[in-house]
Amino acid sequence: MEASVIRIGNSKGLRLSKAVLDQYNIKDKVELILEKGYIIIKPVSVPRKNWDRSFKKMRERNEDQLLMNDVFDEESFDQW
């Protein structure tokens, strides 16, 4: 795929089509990786974005219960 380098103020940039942005889930930021004569453009993702909001909702609905006990009945602390 070929892309044009365009002027943006005193800088220059690449214009990516909406199809490319959607296909690679590119939002506001990308990571540029410079390797052996290549520039790799990689989308930046925030894997835990909005988890705090989800945890608060779970707490309000009393859904934040442990799925398993944190100490097992057959567990022996003598080994420690």
Biopython code that builds the backbone (N, CA, C, O; Angstrom):
import numpy as np
from Bio.PDB.StructureBuilder import StructureBuilder

atoms = [
    (1, "MET", "N", (0.838, -1.164, 0.000)),
    (1, "MET", "CA", (0.000, 0.000, 0.000)),
    (1, "MET", "C", (0.889, 1.235, 0.000)),
    (1, "MET", "O", (1.895, 1.285, 0.708)),
    (2, "GLU", "N", (0.526, 2.205, -0.775)),
    (2, "GLU", "CA", (1.275, 3.447, -0.867)),
    (2, "GLU", "C", (0.481, 4.556, -0.189)),
    (2, "GLU", "O", (-0.740, 4.625, -0.327)),
    (3, "ALA", "N", (1.173, 5.419, 0.541)),
    (3, "ALA", "CA", (0.531, 6.550, 1.213)),
    (3, "ALA", "C", (1.350, 7.803, 0.948)),
    (3, "ALA", "O", (2.572, 7.744, 0.811)),
    (4, "SER", "N", (0.668, 8.926, 0.879)),
    (4, "SER", "CA", (1.348, 10.202, 0.638)),
    (4, "SER", "C", (1.785, 10.832, 1.947)),
    (4, "SER", "O", (1.097, 10.726, 2.962)),
    (5, "VAL", "N", (2.929, 11.484, 1.913)),
    (5, "VAL", "CA", (3.407, 12.271, 3.046)),
    (5, "VAL", "C", (2.836, 13.669, 2.857)),
    (5, "VAL", "O", (3.039, 14.294, 1.816)),
    (6, "ILE", "N", (2.114, 14.162, 3.876)),
    (6, "ILE", "CA", (1.455, 15.466, 3.755)),
    (6, "ILE", "C", (2.030, 16.449, 4.773)),
    (6, "ILE", "O", (2.575, 16.050, 5.802)),
    (7, "ARG", "N", (1.901, 17.720, 4.470)),
    (7, "ARG", "CA", (2.403, 18.776, 5.353)),
    (7, "ARG", "C", (1.361, 19.031, 6.436)),
    (7, "ARG", "O", (0.170, 19.177, 6.162)),
    (8, "ILE", "N", (1.855, 19.080, 7.694)),
    (8, "ILE", "CA", (1.013, 19.407, 8.843)),
    (8, "ILE", "C", (1.762, 20.470, 9.633)),
    (8, "ILE", "O", (2.601, 20.142, 10.471)),
    (9, "GLY", "N", (1.467, 21.741, 9.376)),
    (9, "GLY", "CA", (2.207, 22.833, 10.008)),
    (9, "GLY", "C", (3.648, 22.802, 9.550)),
    (9, "GLY", "O", (3.924, 22.782, 8.351)),
    (10, "ASN", "N", (4.587, 22.796, 10.519)),
    (10, "ASN", "CA", (6.011, 22.710, 10.191)),
    (10, "ASN", "C", (6.484, 21.261, 10.064)),
    (10, "ASN", "O", (7.651, 21.012, 9.760)),
    (11, "SER", "N", (5.594, 20.323, 10.293)),
    (11, "SER", "CA", (5.939, 18.901, 10.248)),
    (11, "SER", "C", (5.328, 18.241, 9.033)),
    (11, "SER", "O", (4.699, 18.901, 8.206)),
    (12, "LYS", "N", (5.511, 16.953, 8.928)),
    (12, "LYS", "CA", (4.870, 16.166, 7.883)),
    (12, "LYS", "C", (4.288, 14.922, 8.529)),
    (12, "LYS", "O", (4.741, 14.489, 9.588)),
    (13, "GLY", "N", (3.288, 14.355, 7.888)),
    (13, "GLY", "CA", (2.633, 13.180, 8.450)),
    (13, "GLY", "C", (2.073, 12.290, 7.369)),
    (13, "GLY", "O", (2.099, 12.622, 6.183)),
    (14, "LEU", "N", (1.566, 11.152, 7.801)),
    (14, "LEU", "CA", (0.925, 10.196, 6.898)),
    (14, "LEU", "C", (-0.575, 10.227, 7.135)),
    (14, "LEU", "O", (-1.027, 10.313, 8.276)),
    (15, "ARG", "N", (-1.335, 10.159, 6.076)),
    (15, "ARG", "CA", (-2.786, 10.084, 6.193)),
    (15, "ARG", "C", (-3.189, 8.629, 5.956)),
    (15, "ARG", "O", (-2.898, 8.052, 4.908)),
    (16, "LEU", "N", (-3.867, 8.046, 6.953)),
    (16, "LEU", "CA", (-4.326, 6.669, 6.835)),
    (16, "LEU", "C", (-5.828, 6.669, 6.588)),
    (16, "LEU", "O", (-6.556, 7.482, 7.157)),
    (17, "SER", "N", (-6.285, 5.770, 5.751)),
    (17, "SER", "CA", (-7.713, 5.708, 5.430)),
    (17, "SER", "C", (-8.500, 5.175, 6.626)),
    (17, "SER", "O", (-7.947, 4.509, 7.502)),
    (18, "LYS", "N", (-9.780, 5.475, 6.648)),
    (18, "LYS", "CA", (-10.656, 4.994, 7.717)),
    (18, "LYS", "C", (-10.661, 3.476, 7.747)),
    (18, "LYS", "O", (-10.718, 2.878, 8.822)),
    (19, "ALA", "N", (-10.603, 2.851, 6.589)),
    (19, "ALA", "CA", (-10.605, 1.382, 6.522)),
    (19, "ALA", "C", (-9.382, 0.805, 7.250)),
    (19, "ALA", "O", (-9.507, -0.172, 7.988)),
    (20, "VAL", "N", (-8.207, 1.405, 7.046)),
    (20, "VAL", "CA", (-6.981, 0.947, 7.712)),
    (20, "VAL", "C", (-7.084, 1.194, 9.214)),
    (20, "VAL", "O", (-6.731, 0.325, 10.012)),
    (21, "LEU", "N", (-7.566, 2.373, 9.604)),
    (21, "LEU", "CA", (-7.720, 2.692, 11.026)),
    (21, "LEU", "C", (-8.655, 1.706, 11.721)),
    (21, "LEU", "O", (-8.372, 1.247, 12.828)),
    (22, "ASP", "N", (-9.761, 1.386, 11.070)),
    (22, "ASP", "CA", (-10.724, 0.446, 11.646)),
    (22, "ASP", "C", (-10.168, -0.979, 11.695)),
    (22, "ASP", "O", (-10.310, -1.670, 12.704)),
    (23, "GLN", "N", (-9.540, -1.412, 10.610)),
    (23, "GLN", "CA", (-9.033, -2.781, 10.531)),
    (23, "GLN", "C", (-7.975, -3.068, 11.597)),
    (23, "GLN", "O", (-7.929, -4.168, 12.148)),
    (24, "TYR", "N", (-7.123, -2.075, 11.888)),
    (24, "TYR", "CA", (-6.040, -2.280, 12.847)),
    (24, "TYR", "C", (-6.326, -1.640, 14.202)),
    (24, "TYR", "O", (-5.444, -1.558, 15.058)),
    (25, "ASN", "N", (-7.568, -1.186, 14.389)),
    (25, "ASN", "CA", (-8.020, -0.622, 15.663)),
    (25, "ASN", "C", (-7.096, 0.504, 16.145)),
    (25, "ASN", "O", (-6.695, 0.534, 17.308)),
    (26, "ILE", "N", (-6.771, 1.412, 15.251)),
    (26, "ILE", "CA", (-5.920, 2.558, 15.575)),
    (26, "ILE", "C", (-6.815, 3.695, 16.036)),
    (26, "ILE", "O", (-7.719, 4.121, 15.317)),
    (27, "LYS", "N", (-6.554, 4.183, 17.245)),
    (27, "LYS", "CA", (-7.352, 5.277, 17.816)),
    (27, "LYS", "C", (-6.543, 6.569, 17.787)),
    (27, "LYS", "O", (-6.349, 7.148, 16.718)),
    (28, "ASP", "N", (-6.071, 7.026, 18.936)),
    (28, "ASP", "CA", (-5.391, 8.315, 19.030)),
    (28, "ASP", "C", (-3.875, 8.230, 18.981)),
    (28, "ASP", "O", (-3.214, 9.194, 18.593)),
    (29, "LYS", "N", (-3.310, 7.079, 19.371)),
    (29, "LYS", "CA", (-1.859, 6.961, 19.434)),
    (29, "LYS", "C", (-1.394, 5.686, 18.749)),
    (29, "LYS", "O", (-2.102, 4.679, 18.719)),
    (30, "VAL", "N", (-0.179, 5.754, 18.196)),
    (30, "VAL", "CA", (0.469, 4.578, 17.631)),
    (30, "VAL", "C", (1.898, 4.521, 18.159)),
    (30, "VAL", "O", (2.458, 5.529, 18.588)),
    (31, "GLU", "N", (2.465, 3.342, 18.118)),
    (31, "GLU", "CA", (3.866, 3.159, 18.472)),
    (31, "GLU", "C", (4.646, 3.012, 17.176)),
    (31, "GLU", "O", (4.267, 2.230, 16.304)),
    (32, "LEU", "N", (5.732, 3.760, 17.047)),
    (32, "LEU", "CA", (6.591, 3.642, 15.877)),
    (32, "LEU", "C", (7.798, 2.796, 16.257)),
    (32, "LEU", "O", (8.504, 3.097, 17.219)),
    (33, "ILE", "N", (8.025, 1.743, 15.496)),
    (33, "ILE", "CA", (9.165, 0.861, 15.723)),
    (33, "ILE", "C", (10.085, 1.012, 14.521)),
    (33, "ILE", "O", (9.676, 0.750, 13.390)),
    (34, "LEU", "N", (11.320, 1.430, 14.756)),
    (34, "LEU", "CA", (12.287, 1.646, 13.687)),
    (34, "LEU", "C", (13.236, 0.459, 13.654)),
    (34, "LEU", "O", (13.975, 0.220, 14.608)),
    (35, "GLU", "N", (13.212, -0.289, 12.544)),
    (35, "GLU", "CA", (14.013, -1.504, 12.437)),
    (35, "GLU", "C", (14.586, -1.667, 11.043)),
    (35, "GLU", "O", (13.839, -1.713, 10.065)),
    (36, "LYS", "N", (15.880, -1.752, 10.941)),
    (36, "LYS", "CA", (16.592, -2.122, 9.707)),
    (36, "LYS", "C", (15.973, -1.540, 8.439)),
    (36, "LYS", "O", (15.642, -2.276, 7.510)),
    (37, "GLY", "N", (15.822, -0.242, 8.405)),
    (37, "GLY", "CA", (15.296, 0.398, 7.208)),
    (37, "GLY", "C", (13.784, 0.393, 7.080)),
    (37, "GLY", "O", (13.250, 0.796, 6.046)),
    (38, "TYR", "N", (13.082, -0.059, 8.119)),
    (38, "TYR", "CA", (11.621, -0.102, 8.103)),
    (38, "TYR", "C", (11.064, 0.726, 9.239)),
    (38, "TYR", "O", (11.691, 0.863, 10.290)),
    (39, "ILE", "N", (9.879, 1.278, 9.022)),
    (39, "ILE", "CA", (9.116, 1.929, 10.083)),
    (39, "ILE", "C", (7.852, 1.096, 10.257)),
    (39, "ILE", "O", (7.058, 0.949, 9.329)),
    (40, "ILE", "N", (7.681, 0.562, 11.442)),
    (40, "ILE", "CA", (6.502, -0.249, 11.742)),
    (40, "ILE", "C", (5.566, 0.601, 12.587)),
    (40, "ILE", "O", (5.979, 1.162, 13.602)),
    (41, "ILE", "N", (4.312, 0.698, 12.175)),
    (41, "ILE", "CA", (3.298, 1.453, 12.909)),
    (41, "ILE", "C", (2.417, 0.445, 13.629)),
    (41, "ILE", "O", (1.778, -0.398, 12.999)),
    (42, "LYS", "N", (2.388, 0.537, 14.957)),
    (42, "LYS", "CA", (1.647, -0.421, 15.768)),
    (42, "LYS", "C", (0.648, 0.331, 16.634)),
    (42, "LYS", "O", (1.027, 1.302, 17.289)),
    (43, "PRO", "N", (-0.631, -0.089, 16.660)),
    (43, "PRO", "CA", (-1.605, 0.601, 17.504)),
    (43, "PRO", "C", (-1.249, 0.448, 18.976)),
    (43, "PRO", "O", (-0.768, -0.603, 19.402)),
    (44, "VAL", "N", (-1.488, 1.506, 19.752)),
    (44, "VAL", "CA", (-1.283, 1.463, 21.199)),
    (44, "VAL", "C", (-2.627, 1.103, 21.817)),
    (44, "VAL", "O", (-3.636, 1.763, 21.568)),
    (45, "SER", "N", (-2.628, 0.055, 22.621)),
    (45, "SER", "CA", (-3.872, -0.343, 23.273)),
    (45, "SER", "C", (-3.739, -0.165, 24.779)),
    (45, "SER", "O", (-2.645, -0.228, 25.339)),
    (46, "VAL", "N", (-4.870, 0.055, 25.411)),
    (46, "VAL", "CA", (-4.923, 0.172, 26.862)),
    (46, "VAL", "C", (-5.783, -1.002, 27.340)),
    (46, "VAL", "O", (-7.006, -0.885, 27.410)),
    (47, "PRO", "N", (-5.149, -2.130, 27.666)),
    (47, "PRO", "CA", (-5.921, -3.342, 27.948)),
    (47, "PRO", "C", (-6.838, -3.259, 29.159)),
    (47, "PRO", "O", (-7.847, -3.963, 29.200)),
    (48, "ARG", "N", (-6.528, -2.436, 30.134)),
    (48, "ARG", "CA", (-7.350, -2.371, 31.346)),
    (48, "ARG", "C", (-8.136, -1.063, 31.450)),
    (48, "ARG", "O", (-8.513, -0.634, 32.541)),
    (49, "LYS", "N", (-8.370, -0.448, 30.311)),
    (49, "LYS", "CA", (-9.097, 0.815, 30.293)),
    (49, "LYS", "C", (-10.520, 0.609, 30.834)),
    (49, "LYS", "O", (-11.208, -0.337, 30.452)),
    (50, "ASN", "N", (-10.939, 1.492, 31.712)),
    (50, "ASN", "CA", (-12.283, 1.500, 32.314)),
    (50, "ASN", "C", (-12.564, 0.342, 33.263)),
    (50, "ASN", "O", (-13.717, 0.132, 33.637)),
    (51, "TRP", "N", (-11.543, -0.417, 33.666)),
    (51, "TRP", "CA", (-11.763, -1.496, 34.624)),
    (51, "TRP", "C", (-12.271, -0.936, 35.947)),
    (51, "TRP", "O", (-13.131, -1.544, 36.584)),
    (52, "ASP", "N", (-11.751, 0.216, 36.369)),
    (52, "ASP", "CA", (-12.164, 0.786, 37.649)),
    (52, "ASP", "C", (-13.669, 1.029, 37.673)),
    (52, "ASP", "O", (-14.326, 0.780, 38.684)),
    (53, "ARG", "N", (-14.208, 1.509, 36.573)),
    (53, "ARG", "CA", (-15.650, 1.752, 36.470)),
    (53, "ARG", "C", (-16.428, 0.445, 36.567)),
    (53, "ARG", "O", (-17.457, 0.370, 37.239)),
    (54, "SER", "N", (-15.925, -0.579, 35.891)),
    (54, "SER", "CA", (-16.587, -1.885, 35.926)),
    (54, "SER", "C", (-16.541, -2.500, 37.320)),
    (54, "SER", "O", (-17.517, -3.104, 37.765)),
    (55, "PHE", "N", (-15.410, -2.350, 38.011)),
    (55, "PHE", "CA", (-15.287, -2.887, 39.370)),
    (55, "PHE", "C", (-16.261, -2.190, 40.321)),
    (55, "PHE", "O", (-16.850, -2.837, 41.187)),
    (56, "LYS", "N", (-16.433, -0.885, 40.167)),
    (56, "LYS", "CA", (-17.381, -0.157, 41.015)),
    (56, "LYS", "C", (-18.809, -0.647, 40.786)),
    (56, "LYS", "O", (-19.575, -0.810, 41.736)),
    (57, "LYS", "N", (-19.163, -0.880, 39.524)),
    (57, "LYS", "CA", (-20.503, -1.388, 39.219)),
    (57, "LYS", "C", (-20.699, -2.777, 39.810)),
    (57, "LYS", "O", (-21.761, -3.086, 40.348)),
    (58, "MET", "N", (-19.668, -3.614, 39.706)),
    (58, "MET", "CA", (-19.759, -4.956, 40.294)),
    (58, "MET", "C", (-19.993, -4.866, 41.801)),
    (58, "MET", "O", (-20.799, -5.614, 42.355)),
    (59, "ARG", "N", (-19.282, -3.946, 42.464)),
    (59, "ARG", "CA", (-19.422, -3.785, 43.912)),
    (59, "ARG", "C", (-20.823, -3.314, 44.268)),
    (59, "ARG", "O", (-21.411, -3.802, 45.233)),
    (60, "GLU", "N", (-21.364, -2.379, 43.506)),
    (60, "GLU", "CA", (-22.713, -1.865, 43.764)),
    (60, "GLU", "C", (-23.763, -2.965, 43.638)),
    (60, "GLU", "O", (-24.756, -2.955, 44.365)),
    (61, "ARG", "N", (-23.556, -3.912, 42.725)),
    (61, "ARG", "CA", (-24.496, -5.016, 42.507)),
    (61, "ARG", "C", (-24.149, -6.248, 43.346)),
    (61, "ARG", "O", (-24.774, -7.299, 43.213)),
    (62, "ASN", "N", (-23.135, -6.099, 44.217)),
    (62, "ASN", "CA", (-22.680, -7.198, 45.073)),
    (62, "ASN", "C", (-22.254, -8.419, 44.243)),
    (62, "ASN", "O", (-22.521, -9.562, 44.616)),
    (63, "GLU", "N", (-21.593, -8.157, 43.123)),
    (63, "GLU", "CA", (-21.123, -9.221, 42.234)),
    (63, "GLU", "C", (-19.629, -9.471, 42.385)),
    (63, "GLU", "O", (-19.051, -10.222, 41.599)),
    (64, "ASP", "N", (-18.998, -8.863, 43.370)),
    (64, "ASP", "CA", (-17.546, -8.996, 43.512)),
    (64, "ASP", "C", (-17.176, -10.062, 44.554)),
    (64, "ASP", "O", (-16.319, -9.839, 45.409)),
    (65, "GLN", "N", (-17.825, -11.196, 44.468)),
    (65, "GLN", "CA", (-17.572, -12.302, 45.384)),
    (65, "GLN", "C", (-16.428, -13.164, 44.855)),
    (65, "GLN", "O", (-16.214, -13.263, 43.647)),
    (66, "LEU", "N", (-15.695, -13.785, 45.783)),
    (66, "LEU", "CA", (-14.627, -14.695, 45.375)),
    (66, "LEU", "C", (-15.227, -15.915, 44.685)),
    (66, "LEU", "O", (-16.269, -16.417, 45.107)),
    (67, "LEU", "N", (-14.586, -16.386, 43.642)),
    (67, "LEU", "CA", (-15.044, -17.577, 42.940)),
    (67, "LEU", "C", (-14.564, -18.850, 43.635)),
    (67, "LEU", "O", (-15.151, -19.922, 43.483)),
    (68, "MET", "N", (-13.488, -18.707, 44.398)),
    (68, "MET", "CA", (-12.973, -19.835, 45.171)),
    (68, "MET", "C", (-12.347, -19.290, 46.449)),
    (68, "MET", "O", (-11.945, -18.128, 46.504)),
    (69, "ASN", "N", (-12.266, -20.125, 47.463)),
    (69, "ASN", "CA", (-11.688, -19.689, 48.732)),
    (69, "ASN", "C", (-10.231, -19.317, 48.550)),
    (69, "ASN", "O", (-9.522, -19.920, 47.744)),
    (70, "ASP", "N", (-9.787, -18.324, 49.301)),
    (70, "ASP", "CA", (-8.389, -17.921, 49.197)),
    (70, "ASP", "C", (-7.478, -18.842, 50.015)),
    (70, "ASP", "O", (-6.261, -18.816, 49.833)),
    (71, "VAL", "N", (-8.050, -19.661, 50.918)),
    (71, "VAL", "CA", (-7.305, -20.672, 51.657)),
    (71, "VAL", "C", (-8.068, -21.978, 51.518)),
    (71, "VAL", "O", (-9.272, -22.028, 51.772)),
    (72, "PHE", "N", (-7.378, -23.028, 51.117)),
    (72, "PHE", "CA", (-8.007, -24.328, 50.932)),
    (72, "PHE", "C", (-8.007, -25.112, 52.240)),
    (72, "PHE", "O", (-7.105, -24.955, 53.063)),
    (73, "ASP", "N", (-9.012, -25.949, 52.429)),
    (73, "ASP", "CA", (-9.136, -26.737, 53.659)),
    (73, "ASP", "C", (-7.936, -27.633, 53.894)),
    (73, "ASP", "O", (-7.474, -27.771, 55.027)),
    (74, "GLU", "N", (-7.427, -28.243, 52.835)),
    (74, "GLU", "CA", (-6.316, -29.187, 52.991)),
    (74, "GLU", "C", (-4.949, -28.501, 52.995)),
    (74, "GLU", "O", (-3.914, -29.165, 53.041)),
    (75, "GLU", "N", (-4.955, -27.189, 52.946)),
    (75, "GLU", "CA", (-3.682, -26.462, 52.892)),
    (75, "GLU", "C", (-3.022, -26.464, 54.265)),
    (75, "GLU", "O", (-3.678, -26.243, 55.283)),
    (76, "SER", "N", (-1.728, -26.713, 54.278)),
    (76, "SER", "CA", (-0.970, -26.747, 55.523)),
    (76, "SER", "C", (0.058, -25.632, 55.514)),
    (76, "SER", "O", (0.853, -25.523, 54.581)),
    (77, "PHE", "N", (0.045, -24.808, 56.545)),
    (77, "PHE", "CA", (1.003, -23.718, 56.635)),
    (77, "PHE", "C", (2.269, -24.131, 57.378)),
    (77, "PHE", "O", (3.186, -23.326, 57.540)),
    (78, "ASP", "N", (2.322, -25.389, 57.831)),
    (78, "ASP", "CA", (3.509, -25.889, 58.525)),
    (78, "ASP", "C", (4.726, -25.896, 57.607)),
    (78, "ASP", "O", (5.861, -25.760, 58.064)),
    (79, "GLN", "N", (4.478, -26.057, 56.304)),
    (79, "GLN", "CA", (5.571, -26.111, 55.339)),
    (79, "GLN", "C", (6.277, -24.766, 55.202)),
    (79, "GLN", "O", (7.432, -24.705, 54.779)),
    (80, "TRP", "N", (5.602, -23.723, 55.550)),
    (80, "TRP", "CA", (6.153, -22.386, 55.376)),
    (80, "TRP", "C", (7.086, -22.088, 56.520)),
    (80, "TRP", "O", (7.667, -21.005, 56.576)),
]
sb = StructureBuilder()
sb.init_structure("model")
sb.init_model(0)
sb.init_chain("A")
sb.init_seg("    ")
for serial, (resi, resn, name, xyz) in enumerate(atoms, 1):
    if name == "N":
        sb.init_residue(resn, " ", resi, " ")
    sb.init_atom(name, np.array(xyz, "f"), 0.0, 1.0, " ", f" {name:<3s}", serial, name[0])
structure = sb.get_structure()
